[in-house]
Amino acid sequence: MDVQVVWQCSLGPVGVSTDGARTWQAVADYGNCRQLSFLDAQTGWIATSAQLGATTDGGQTWEAVTLPAGVERIAAIFLRTPSDGYLMDNTGVLHVTRDGGRSWSSHTLGLDLESAIIPDRETASAAVRFSDAGRGLVVVHLAGGLSSQVVTLRTTDGGRTWEQEDSMPVSQLISLYLSRDGSTLTIADQMESRAIVLRTHEGTQ
């Protein structure tokens, strides 16, 4: 992936930079964009809280991708190859496609999510990364009542089983940013006006 290509959206227009974020070009809008996952300057996924789209022309046009059955809120997306993608919903289920979203298989993370991933279900903070068809990493913000924590889980069998590795107490108002290779996690804490940068255990390897 070209490190000079950067995509961004924040509840509004989508922009792309091909010079390391020095200049930006607006592309076709896709509602209240909340998440992006791109392979290069042309091919990627975009998500609102309840819609998933795909582009192969750099965001000039978007094609709707049918969500897995029963999904109401999208917590995280990741496009690993043009055909292999991952979608995590707000109930803690990971959905995997091998054909660009035409069909999906589903695997639970095994988390206790009685109060959902985060309280309001609209700003779910989670990230999914896979290095190949088997090895994957999920980082998720769990908040309920007075407790709030970031949890890290790994799989080596494509999401069928998960092992919880780490748990970190945090404030209720945070955002997660996980590098594409899963090696660096940044936690932006709005309540304490700080950012925490962590190196994960060998990324998704």
C-alpha positions as CSV (number, residue, x, y, z in Angstrom):
1,M,0.0,0.0,0.0
2,D,1.3,3.5,-1.0
3,V,2.0,5.4,2.3
4,Q,1.4,8.6,0.4
5,V,-2.3,7.8,-0.1
6,V,-4.5,8.9,2.8
7,W,-8.2,8.7,3.1
8,Q,-10.4,10.6,5.6
9,C,-14.0,11.2,6.6
10,S,-15.6,12.4,9.7
11,L,-19.4,12.5,9.6
12,G,-19.2,14.3,6.3
13,P,-17.4,14.5,2.9
14,V,-14.8,12.0,2.0
15,G,-11.4,13.2,1.0
16,V,-8.3,11.6,-0.5
17,S,-4.7,12.7,-0.5
18,T,-2.0,11.2,-2.8
19,D,0.9,13.3,-1.4
20,G,0.9,12.3,2.3
21,A,-1.9,14.6,3.4
22,R,-0.3,17.8,2.0
23,T,-3.2,18.4,-0.3
24,W,-6.7,16.9,-0.4
25,Q,-9.3,16.1,-3.1
26,A,-13.0,15.6,-2.3
27,V,-14.7,12.5,-3.7
28,A,-18.4,11.5,-4.0
29,D,-20.2,11.8,-0.7
30,Y,-21.7,8.8,1.1
31,G,-24.0,10.1,3.8
32,N,-22.6,10.4,7.3
33,C,-19.3,8.5,6.7
34,R,-17.9,7.0,9.9
35,Q,-15.3,4.5,8.7
36,L,-13.1,3.8,5.7
37,S,-10.9,0.9,4.7
38,F,-8.9,1.2,1.5
39,L,-6.4,-1.1,-0.3
40,D,-5.0,1.7,-2.5
41,A,-6.1,4.9,-4.2
42,Q,-8.9,3.1,-6.0
43,T,-10.3,0.2,-4.1
44,G,-12.0,0.4,-0.7
45,W,-15.0,0.2,1.6
46,I,-16.9,3.0,3.3
47,A,-19.4,2.7,6.1
48,T,-22.0,4.8,7.9
49,S,-23.6,3.4,11.1
50,A,-26.0,1.3,9.0
51,Q,-24.7,1.2,5.4
52,L,-21.7,-0.3,3.7
53,G,-20.4,0.8,0.3
54,A,-17.6,-0.2,-2.1
55,T,-15.6,1.6,-4.7
56,T,-13.1,0.6,-7.4
57,D,-12.7,4.0,-8.9
58,G,-11.2,6.1,-6.1
59,G,-14.6,7.1,-4.6
60,Q,-16.1,8.6,-7.7
61,T,-18.9,6.1,-7.4
62,W,-20.0,3.9,-4.6
63,E,-21.9,0.5,-4.9
64,A,-24.0,-0.6,-1.9
65,V,-22.8,-3.8,-0.2
66,T,-25.6,-5.9,1.3
67,L,-25.1,-6.2,5.1
68,P,-25.1,-9.6,6.8
69,A,-28.5,-10.7,8.0
70,G,-29.5,-9.2,11.3
71,V,-26.9,-6.4,11.3
72,E,-28.3,-3.1,12.5
73,R,-25.2,-1.1,13.5
74,I,-21.7,-1.3,12.1
75,A,-18.9,-1.1,14.7
76,A,-15.9,-1.7,12.4
77,I,-14.9,-2.7,8.9
78,F,-11.7,-3.9,7.2
79,L,-11.0,-4.8,3.6
80,R,-8.0,-7.1,3.4
81,T,-8.2,-7.9,-0.4
82,P,-10.6,-6.9,-3.1
83,S,-12.8,-9.8,-2.2
84,D,-11.9,-10.6,1.5
85,G,-13.5,-8.2,4.0
86,Y,-14.6,-8.1,7.6
87,L,-17.5,-6.3,9.4
88,M,-18.0,-6.2,13.1
89,D,-21.5,-5.2,14.4
90,N,-22.3,-3.5,17.7
91,T,-23.4,-6.8,19.3
92,G,-19.8,-8.2,19.1
93,V,-20.3,-10.5,16.0
94,L,-17.6,-10.6,13.3
95,H,-18.9,-11.2,9.8
96,V,-16.5,-12.4,7.1
97,T,-16.9,-12.3,3.3
98,R,-14.7,-14.0,0.7
99,D,-16.6,-12.7,-2.3
100,G,-16.9,-8.9,-1.9
101,G,-20.0,-9.0,0.3
102,R,-22.2,-11.3,-1.8
103,S,-22.2,-13.8,1.1
104,W,-21.1,-13.7,4.7
105,S,-20.1,-16.1,7.5
106,S,-20.5,-15.0,11.1
107,H,-18.5,-15.6,14.3
108,T,-19.1,-14.3,17.8
109,L,-16.2,-12.8,19.8
110,G,-17.4,-14.4,23.0
111,L,-17.7,-11.1,24.8
112,D,-20.4,-10.2,27.4
113,L,-22.2,-7.4,25.5
114,E,-25.5,-7.1,27.4
115,S,-25.1,-3.3,27.3
116,A,-23.6,-3.2,23.8
117,I,-20.1,-2.2,22.8
118,I,-20.7,1.4,23.9
119,P,-23.7,3.0,25.5
120,D,-25.4,4.9,22.6
121,R,-24.8,2.3,19.9
122,E,-24.1,5.1,17.3
123,T,-20.5,5.9,18.0
124,A,-19.1,2.4,18.6
125,S,-15.4,2.4,19.0
126,A,-13.8,-0.8,17.6
127,A,-11.2,-1.9,15.0
128,V,-10.6,-5.1,13.1
129,R,-7.4,-6.1,11.3
130,F,-6.5,-9.4,9.5
131,S,-3.0,-10.1,8.1
132,D,-4.3,-13.2,6.2
133,A,-7.3,-15.5,6.2
134,G,-6.5,-16.9,9.6
135,R,-4.7,-14.4,11.8
136,G,-6.7,-11.4,13.0
137,L,-6.9,-8.8,15.8
138,V,-9.9,-7.0,17.3
139,V,-9.7,-4.0,19.6
140,V,-13.0,-2.9,21.1
141,H,-14.2,-0.3,23.6
142,L,-16.6,-1.8,26.1
143,A,-18.6,0.6,28.3
144,G,-21.5,-0.1,30.6
145,G,-22.6,1.6,33.8
146,L,-19.6,3.1,35.5
147,S,-17.0,0.8,33.9
148,S,-15.2,1.4,30.6
149,Q,-12.3,-0.6,29.1
150,V,-10.5,-1.4,25.9
151,V,-10.2,-5.1,25.2
152,T,-7.9,-6.8,22.7
153,L,-8.6,-10.2,21.2
154,R,-6.8,-12.4,18.6
155,T,-7.7,-15.3,16.4
156,T,-5.6,-17.7,14.3
157,D,-8.5,-19.6,12.7
158,G,-10.3,-16.9,10.8
159,G,-12.5,-15.8,13.6
160,R,-14.0,-19.1,14.7
161,T,-12.3,-18.9,18.1
162,W,-10.8,-15.9,20.0
163,E,-8.3,-15.4,22.8
164,Q,-8.6,-12.3,24.9
165,E,-5.2,-10.8,25.5
166,D,-5.4,-7.4,27.2
167,S,-7.8,-5.2,29.0
168,M,-7.2,-1.5,29.8
169,P,-9.5,0.8,31.9
170,V,-10.3,4.0,30.1
171,S,-12.8,6.9,30.3
172,Q,-16.2,6.6,28.7
173,L,-15.4,9.1,25.9
174,I,-12.6,7.7,23.7
175,S,-11.9,7.0,20.1
176,L,-9.7,4.1,18.8
177,Y,-7.3,4.3,15.9
178,L,-5.5,1.0,14.9
179,S,-2.9,1.0,12.2
180,R,-3.6,-1.1,9.1
181,D,-1.0,-3.7,10.1
182,G,-2.4,-3.8,13.7
183,S,0.9,-2.8,15.2
184,T,0.0,0.6,16.7
185,L,-3.1,1.5,18.7
186,T,-3.9,5.1,19.5
187,I,-6.6,5.9,22.1
188,A,-7.9,9.5,22.0
189,D,-9.4,10.4,25.3
190,Q,-11.8,13.3,25.0
191,M,-12.5,13.5,28.8
192,E,-8.9,13.8,29.8
193,S,-7.7,15.6,26.6
194,R,-4.9,13.2,25.9
195,A,-3.8,10.5,23.5
196,I,-2.3,7.1,24.5
197,V,-0.2,5.3,21.9
198,L,0.4,1.6,22.3
199,R,2.4,-1.0,20.4
200,T,0.4,-4.2,20.1
201,H,2.0,-7.6,20.3
202,E,3.5,-8.0,16.8
203,G,0.5,-6.6,15.1
204,T,-1.7,-9.2,13.3
205,Q,1.3,-11.5,12.7
